[in-house]
Amino acid sequence: MKRRERSWMYDRLDGRNLKPDFLKGVGEFIEFCKEHPTCNDGDKIRCPCPLCDNKRFHDTETVRVHLYKKGFVRNYYQWICQGESLVESSRVQPNQYRDMVIDALGNNQEHLLNEEGNSVEEEPNDEAKKFIDLLKAAGDPLYEGSKLSVLEMASRIGSLKCEFNLQHRCVDGFASLMNDAIPNNNQMGRTFNSTKKVLEGLELPHERIHTCPKGCLLFWKGDAQLDKCRVCGSDRYKKTAKGKLIPAKFLIYFPITPRLQRLYATKNISEDMTWHAKNPRVQNTFAHPSDSQAWKHLDTTFPNFASEPRNVRLGLCTDGFFPHGKFGSQYSCWPVILTPYNFPPSMCMKRPFMFLSLLVYGPKNPKENLDVYMQPLIEVLKQLWEVGAMTYDISSKQNFNLRAALLWTISDFPAYDMLSGWSTAGKKACPYCMDKSKAFWLEHGGKVSWSAVGTVETLLTGSLKQRRPRDRRDQALSWDRGPDPSTPGTEMDQELERLRRRNRDKSPVVDVTPDDDSD
């Protein structure tokens, strides 16, 4: 137990800086030494750094500096030289894994925790049964006399597999070896699948959604019972060599709502979700996404949303990659990742808090059909913005309505085309300039190009000297500063209405500006 509680002793550095947990732990160590003066030499205490090795006495500040620079001597989890007795350290410790289960699921099963004996006994439902099984696994020892519980062993094996990317067969062999090494009357599984069953109740949901092979639609909701695509007629299933029907293509969807709720159900994380509201910001300094204009504009425009600091601000990013490398088989894979920005800078945009929400398999690039695959995610984001989800905050012991807003998307220029629907090819490729772009068609090259005078020079300030146009084509272009990056809302509404009319009537675009009937 001490090894787990004092793991901070050998987790000292974060890059070139000392970790906050280590600084806090050293302070607790020095306070412990002061509380046991019988093992001290007056005002001096034993130093447990590797150089002193508990053989030399120093004042507390010198010991603090030694520990900051060198750390603790190896495997010194028991502070015996500072007066910690074995009896004191062997007192009953709280079951951290049981607390973890209660934090994650207990707020939905309060009737089980506070049960006072009902007259009528019933079988628990599926959710309650998972909760009861997890509590049992957290309390049962791995074998008689073991300090590890069944749940702890299963979670640590799963953590090692994910951290070192171990294969299933490797974990199977490791589990089988451990099973042979410990006493026979143990409750440890021999395979990774049996180990996973212990953790089933803690798993977050995911869903496989069948899609059209050409990306026309999802076999989802109203189309869930179809066997063929109603757009292109492609088959939903294909046969394997053994004659088994399998989906021709599918995507994996990971709902974001339970993942955000799990953040508030975790003790050491829930308090950090309101860091952006509790910590004062430094003026004219960009140290966190909350310093951005987009964040401030959202707070100003929607004060009701901003009044609840536990509401989540999200960022979405996506890009494709080839999992088999450049020289392997051509197979495209597109992940869509959501990142909450409520965390402090030390946690914000770190790997544990970047949630995979969609995984679009190949073999080809989804291109303009990415919006089809994003339908489940967009529906949940709209629900989190308009309605919200009831969530339990473990830090304040309160239920609240969790809402979320998508601040921005992060992508390269081709993926910008796929996310926004704005074509990044052709004369109107620039999403700011649009139809005011200074573009022309190369007569012999057969491609669209932009004039250096019409494009680059418009971004220069007026104080810079403008160069002379190189040819007559550049000379014909104006020397203005280009359009305003912020397009007026009325102009955008008119453009959208023109598109709606063209798609509805299947006719050339018409001007939707109302006619003047005054004459």
N, C-alpha and C positions, 0 to 999 in steps of 0.2 A: 504493500500500500504506500509506503514511504517513497518507493521508487517512482510511482506514478505521481504522487503529490509534489515531489521535488524534482520533476524532470527539467524544470527551469534552470537548475544548477549547471547543466551541461548543454544548454541552449542559449548561449551568451550573446552571439553577434547576429545582427541583421545587416549584412554587407560590412561596412566599416563602423556601424553604430551599435551601441548596446541596446538590447531589447528591453522594453518597459517591464516585462515580467521578471527579467533578471535583476534590474535595478530595485524593483519592489522586494524581490526575494532576499537580496543582500541586506536591505534595511531590516527585514524580519529576522534574519540570522543575527545581526548585531544586537537587536533588541532582545533576542533569546539569550545571547551571551550575558547581557546586562542583568537579566532576570535570574541567572545562576552564578552569583559572584564567588561561590566556593571553588570553582574551577579556574578563576582568574587570578592574575598577579596584580592585586591592587586595581588600578584603572586600566590595566592592560589585559588583553584577551589573547587566546591562542589563534594563530592565523592558519587557516586550512588551505592556503594556496599551495601549488606544487613545490615551490621553493622552500617554504617554511615547514610544510608537512606536519602542522600541529605541534611542532617542537619549539617554536619561538613565540614570545609574547610581544605584542605591539599595541599601541593605542588604537582606538576604534577607527580613526580616519586613515591610519596607515594600512590597517587590515582591509578597509573599504577599497583603497587604491590598489592593493595587491590583488584583490578579487576581481576588480574591474579589468586589470591588465592580464592576469594569468588564469583567472577562473579558480575552480575548486579542485582539490586533489581527486584522483579517480575513485569512483564508487563510494563516495563518502555521503551516502544518503542518511546514515544514522549519525547524528552529531554527538557521539559518545564523549569525545574529548572536551566538549563544551558543557557537559552535564546532563545530556539526554539519556535517561535510563531505558532499558528494554521494556520495563513495565509500563512506563509512560507512553512509549511508542506503540505498544500493542493494544491500546484501548480501542474500543469499537469505533470504526470509521464509517461515515455515510457511504451508501452504495451509489456511486456516481452513475452507473449504468441504469439502475432503477430510476434515479432522478431524471435521466435522459429520456426514458420511455414516458414518464409522467409528463415531462415538459412537452414532448412531441404530440402525445395522444391523450393525456389525462384530462385536459379541459373538456373533451367530448365524452368522457366516460366518468364523470363525477359521481354518478349514481353507484358505480362499482366501488369507488374509493370510500364513499360515505355510507355504504350499505349497513343497515342496522338489523337485518334479518327480516325478510318478508314472509308472510304466511304461505304464499304460493311460490314455489320454486319453478323457474322456467329455464330452458336452454338459452344461453346467450346468442345474440345475433352474430353475424360474421365479423363485423367491426369490433364488437366487444370481445369476441373470442381471440382475435389477433392481439388485442391489448392484454388480455389475461395470460396468453401464452408468452408474451414478451416479459411480463412481470415475473412469471415463473422462471423463464430462462435467466433473468437478471438475478434471481435469488438462489437458484440451484447451483451448487459447486460443480466444477467439471468432473471431479471424482471426490470421494470421501477424504477430507483433509486438505483439499486444494484451496488456494487463495483466489483462484480465477473462477469466475462464473461461466456458464455456458454461453451467455450473451457476449461477455467480454472476449472470449476466445474467438467466437464467430466474427465479431466486428473487427478484431485486430487482424485476422486472416484476410478478411475482405479489404481492409485498408492497405495491407502489404501488397495484395494483388494489384490494386489500382495504382499505388505509388510506384511500383517497379514494373508495371505492365507485364505481369507473369501470365503465362499460358495456363489454360484449364488443367492440362495434363500435369504441369509442374505443381500446381496447387493440390491436385489429387494425390500426387506422390508425397508431398510434404505432409498433408493431412493423414495419410496412411502411416507414414513414419512416426508422427507424433502419437497416433493412436496405439502403435506398438510399444512406444517408449513409456507411456504412462500406465498406471494400473488398469486391469481389465474391466473393472466395474466403472467405466467412465461413460460420459454422455457426449463424447466428441464424434462427429461424423467422419467417415473415411473418404469422402469425396467433396468436391467444392459445391456440388448441387445440394448435398445434405446440409452443408454449412450455410448456404444461401437461404434455405428454408427457415432457419432460425431468425433471419433478418427480414422476412417477408413483410411483417407488419410495419417496419420502418421505411419501406420502399416508397418512393414518390411515383405517382401514376405516369404512364406513357401510353400512347395509342398508335397502332399501325393503321393507316388509312390508305386503301387501295386507290390508285389513280389511273387515268387513261395513259397508255404507253406514249401518246403524243402530247400529253400535258393539257388536254382540252378541258377536263373537269375532274373533280374528286367524286368517288363513289361514297358519298357522305351525306348525311341527313336525308333529304328527299330522294337522292339518287343512290342510296345505300343498297337497294335491292336490284339494281340494274346489272345485267350480265354483259352489256355492250355499251360503248360510249354513245350517247344520244347526239353528239356533235359530229364525230367522224366515223362512227360505227365500228371502232376497234374493239376486239375482245378484251374482256376484263381479266380472264384467266388464260394460262397457257399450260400445256401438258409437259410433264417431265418424261425422261426416257422410260420410267416405270409406269407411265400413264396417270400419274397423280396431278391434280389440278392445283396450280399455285398462282398467286397474283402476278400479272405481267409486270407491274411496277407498283411501288408503294412509297409512302413517305412516313417518317416517324415523327410524331407530334408529342412534345413534352409540355403539358399545361403549366403556365407560369404562376397561376394563382396559388396552388398548394406550396410551391417553392417559396413564394414571398411570405406565406403564412408560417412556413417552417422557420424563417428567419426570426419572426417575432416569438416563436415558441422555444427558442434557444436562449438560455440565460446570458451567456457571455457575448451574444450578438445583438439581442433586442435593444439594449440601451444605446448601442452605436448607431442604430437606425435613425435616431433623432439628433445626431451630432451636428448636422448643418444648421439646426435651429438654436442649439444651446451654446455654440462657440461663436464669439464675436469675430467678425470678418475685418481684415485689414483693408483700408481704402486704397483703391488704385493698385491692387495686387491680385493677380490671378493665380490662386493656389488650389482652387477646388472648383468643380463645375457649378457650385452655387454662386460663384463670382461672375458667371457668364451673363450676357445680356438676355439670352433665351430664358434662363431660369428666372431672372428678375421680371421679364416681361410676362411670363406665366403667372407669377405671384401677383403682379399688378392687375392683370386681366381677369383672373379667377381668384378673388380673395377668399372665397369659401373653401376652395381646395387648399390654398396656402395656410389657412388658419389651423389645419391639422398637421402638425410636423411629422406624424407617422405616415402620411401619404407618400407614395414612392414616385420618384422621378426616374424614368428609364431611358436608356439609349439602345438603339438597335444597330447591329452591324452584320454584314454578310459578305462572303467572297467564296469563290470556287477554288478547288484544288484537285489534283490528280493523286489519289491515294497510292497508286502503283508507281509513281515517279514519271519522269519524262520519257524513259525508255521502256516502260511497262505498257500494258494494255491501256488503251484510251478509255478511261472511265472517270466521269466527272462527279464530284460530290460537293453539295452546297449546304453548309450549316448556316443557320440563322440564330444569332446569339443576342440575348437581352442582358443588360447590365444595370443594376440599381446604383444610383449615384448618392444615396443618402449617407453612405459610410464616410468616415474620416479619410484623409489622404493616404494613411498607411494601409487601409483596407480597400479603398475605392479602386475599381478596375483591376483587382487581383483575381487570379485564376479561380479560387473557390467560389467567388461571387459573380462569375460570368456564366449565365444559365443558357444552356443549349435548349432552344425552344422548337426548332424544326431541323430536320435532316433530310434533304432531298437527294435521293440517289440518282445516278446516271442511267444509262451510259453516256447520255448527251447532256449538254448545257441546257438548263431550262429556258434561258433567254427571256423572251417577252411573256412567257407563261408563269413567271415566278409569282405573280399576284394570285394565280389560281391556287398554287400550293400554300400561300400564306393566309387563305381564308379562315382556317380555325384560329390562328394566332390573332388576326385582326378582330375577329368576333369577340374573343376574350378581352382584348385591350379596350374595345368599345364598352364592354360590360363593366370592366374595372373603372372606366372613366365616368360612365353615366350612372351606374348603380352601386358598384363596389362589392365587397365580400366581407362578411362578418368574420373577424379575426381576434384571436386571444393574444394579448400582450403579456408575456410572462414577467416582464420587469415591473409593470404597474399592477399586475393581477386584474386586468380589466379587458372586457370585450369592446371592440370598436369597429367601425365600418372602414375597411381598407380600400382606398382608391389609388389609382396609378395614372400617370400621364407619360406619354412618349415625347421626350424633348426633341430628339433629332435622330437621324440615321447617319451611319459612318460607312463609307464604301469608296471604292475607286470609281473612275468615270464610267466604265462599261456597266458596273453593277448599279450605278445611279440610274441608268436607263431602265434597268430591270425593276428597280424599287419604285421609281416615280412615274414611269410610263412616258417620260420625255425622251424622245429619240436623241441620242448623242452622236448621231451621224447625219451628214447633210448640211445644208446651208443654215439651218436653225439649230445647230448642235448646242450652242451656248444657252443654258437655261436662264441667264440674266438678259442677254441681248435679244434673244428670240428672233423675231422678224426684222429687227434693226441691226442684225449682224452684218459685218462687211465681208461677205463671202462671195466667191465666184467659182465657176467651173473651169478646170484646166482643159484646154482644147485638145491637147495631145496626151496628157496624162490620164484623162478620164476620171478625175477625182475632184472633190471639193477642197478648196484651199481658202485661206484667209490672208488678206493683205497685211503686211507688216505695218503700213501706215494706218490702215483702218482698224486694226485690232490692238497691236502692242502699244502704239502711240497713244491710244485713248486712255490707257492706264497710267500714263506719265502725268506728273503734276505740271501745272502751267509754267512753273519756274524753269523747267528743264528745256534745253534748246532742242527744237525739233529738226530732224534731219530732212534733207531734200528728198522728194519722191524719186524713186529709181526709174520708173517708166511711166508711160502715159496712163496705164491702168491705175497705178497708185496715185497719180496726179489728179485723176478724176474723183477720187474719194475725198470726203470732207475731213477736216481736222478737228472734229468735235470730240468731246470727252466720253462719248458713248452714253447709253441709257442709264437711268437710275436703277440700281440693283433691286430696289423694292418696287414691284409692279403694283399699281393701285388695285384695290379690291374690285372696283366696278369694272375695270378692264378685264380682270380675270373672270368675273362672272359672265361677261359678254362672250369671252372665248369659250367657256364651258357650255354656254347655251347654244353657241354655233355648232359645237361638236355633237351635242345631244340631238339637235335638229337634223344634222347630216346623218347620224346613225339611225334615227327614227324614220326619216322619210326616204333614206337612200337616194338622196338627190344632192346636186351641187350645193355648196355652202351658200346660204342667203344671209342678208343683213337683217339682224333681229332688232335693230333700232326702230322704235315706233315712228311712224310717219307723222308729219306735221299736217293736220287737217284744218289748220286755221284758214288756208286759202280755199 
